[in-house]
Amino acid sequence: MLGQEVLQLFDTDLDFNKSRVRLWAPGTAANVAYAEGMVEVPAAVLNESGVLGIRATSDSATAPQPFVGIVDCGASFSAVNYAAARILGLLGPDGRLVGRKGPEIMSLGVDGRPQPLPTTNISFTFAGEAVKDRRGQLQFEPPPRNWTPWAPVMAAVGDLPVFSQLLGDGRTPFQGPAALIGLDVWAQRRVIIEGGSDSNRKRRLFVSRR
């Protein structure tokens, strides 16, 4: 199992359709990505854990605010917490999940016991850099016009312990909107993740357009 400590030393090229993984020298795979017409997705190191995050959202979101999308190439399924589910319009006035539901999946709760989680259909996409409009209000650049959102996946909905473990301060539960974006999303296309071990938290992540 190759962890973040090793992969951050390289630009990692995950070509799932060809069942191929390639490790490039840091900073060199961007030229390959541009030559292949891949889309650059702004990413950043979230904290000292080295985990990467993107600004995630969905075309069906009922609010313009993106949320933290944790890049997890080791998770078999994706998940959103309840704060992100509200942004996506997945919760009714009573706080219950609305829309198409899938089968429940089992996860481990904070007490180590199995925790059933509902699933629902989500098509993830991303938001670009934060910019100010003419009125000085903050907004986010949209993806390129020729970008196609990832195909819908049955994502879990719930406040998984991993959100507080990766994004919390160690004292209070994480309350912000977040998603864990797993292999059910990433395996749909070729992905190149830029490595780096310097103090700059910004990273580049490239994804095939469709």
Residue pairs with C-beta under 8 A, 6 or more apart in sequence:
4 49
4 50
4 51
5 50
7 23
7 193
7 195
8 50
8 195
8 196
8 197
9 26
9 195
9 197
10 23
10 24
10 25
10 26
10 195
11 23
11 24
11 25
11 26
11 27
11 28
11 29
11 30
11 192
11 193
11 194
11 195
12 21
12 22
12 23
12 24
12 29
12 192
12 193
12 195
13 20
13 21
13 22
13 23
13 24
13 29
13 32
13 190
13 191
13 192
14 21
14 73
14 186
14 190
14 191
14 192
14 193
15 21
15 22
15 190
16 186
16 187
16 188
16 189
16 190
16 191
17 189
17 190
24 32
26 194
26 195
26 196
27 194
27 196
29 192
29 194
29 206
30 192
30 194
30 204
30 206
32 192
33 40
33 192
33 206
36 190
36 208
37 209
38 190
38 192
38 206
38 207
38 208
38 209
39 143
39 144
39 147
39 206
39 207
39 208
39 209
40 204
40 205
40 206
41 54
41 126
41 204
41 205
41 206
41 207
42 54
42 55
42 126
42 128
42 129
42 202
42 204
42 205
43 52
43 53
43 54
43 71
43 193
43 194
43 202
43 203
43 204
43 205
44 52
44 53
44 201
44 202
44 203
45 51
45 52
45 53
45 201
45 202
45 203
46 52
46 53
46 68
46 70
46 166
46 167
47 166
47 167
49 166
51 70
51 71
51 72
51 166
52 70
52 71
52 193
52 203
52 205
53 68
53 69
53 70
53 71
54 69
54 71
54 126
54 181
54 205
55 66
55 67
55 68
55 69
55 126
55 127
55 128
55 140
56 66
56 67
56 68
56 69
56 84
56 124
56 125
56 126
56 127
56 179
56 181
57 65
57 66
57 67
57 87
57 88
57 124
57 125
57 126
57 127
58 88
58 122
58 123
58 124
58 125
58 149
59 123
59 125
59 149
60 88
60 89
60 123
61 87
61 88
61 89
62 87
62 88
62 89
63 86
63 87
63 89
64 139
64 140
65 87
65 177
66 126
66 127
66 140
67 80
67 83
67 84
67 87
67 176
67 177
67 178
67 179
68 167
68 176
68 177
68 178
68 179
69 124
69 126
69 178
69 179
69 181
70 162
70 166
70 167
70 178
70 179
70 180
70 181
71 181
71 186
71 193
71 205
72 180
72 181
72 182
73 182
73 183
73 186
73 191
74 182
74 183
75 180
75 181
75 182
75 183
76 182
76 183
76 184
77 105
77 153
77 154
77 155
77 156
77 182
77 183
77 184
78 122
78 124
78 153
78 155
78 156
78 179
78 180
78 181
78 182
78 184
78 185
79 107
79 117
79 155
79 156
79 157
79 158
79 160
79 179
79 180
79 182
80 88
80 90
80 122
80 155
80 156
80 157
80 177
80 178
80 179
80 180
81 157
81 158
81 159
81 160
81 163
81 174
81 177
81 178
81 179
82 91
82 95
82 157
82 158
82 159
83 175
83 176
83 177
83 178
84 177
84 178
84 179
85 91
85 97
85 157
86 177
87 177
88 122
90 97
90 98
90 99
90 120
90 122
90 157
91 97
91 98
92 98
97 118
97 120
97 157
99 120
99 121
100 120
100 121
101 118
101 119
101 120
102 118
102 119
102 120
102 121
102 154
103 119
103 154
104 116
104 117
104 118
104 119
105 116
105 117
105 119
105 156
106 114
106 115
106 116
106 117
107 114
107 115
107 117
107 156
107 158
107 160
108 114
108 115
108 161
109 115
109 161
110 161
115 158
117 156
117 157
117 158
117 160
118 156
118 157
118 158
119 154
119 155
119 156
119 157
120 154
120 155
120 157
121 152
121 153
121 154
121 155
122 152
122 153
122 155
123 149
123 150
123 151
123 152
123 153
124 149
124 150
124 153
124 179
124 181
124 185
125 143
125 147
125 149
125 150
126 143
127 140
127 141
127 142
127 143
128 140
128 141
128 142
128 143
129 140
129 141
130 138
130 139
130 140
130 141
131 138
131 139
131 140
131 141
132 138
132 139
133 139
144 209
146 209
147 209
148 209
148 210
150 185
150 188
150 189
151 188
153 184
153 185
154 184
155 179
155 184
159 173
160 180
162 180
163 174
163 178
163 180
164 173
164 174
167 174
167 176
167 178
168 174
189 207
189 208
189 210
190 207
190 208
191 205
191 206
191 207
191 208
192 205
192 206
192 207
193 203
193 205
194 203
194 204
194 205
194 206
195 203
196 203
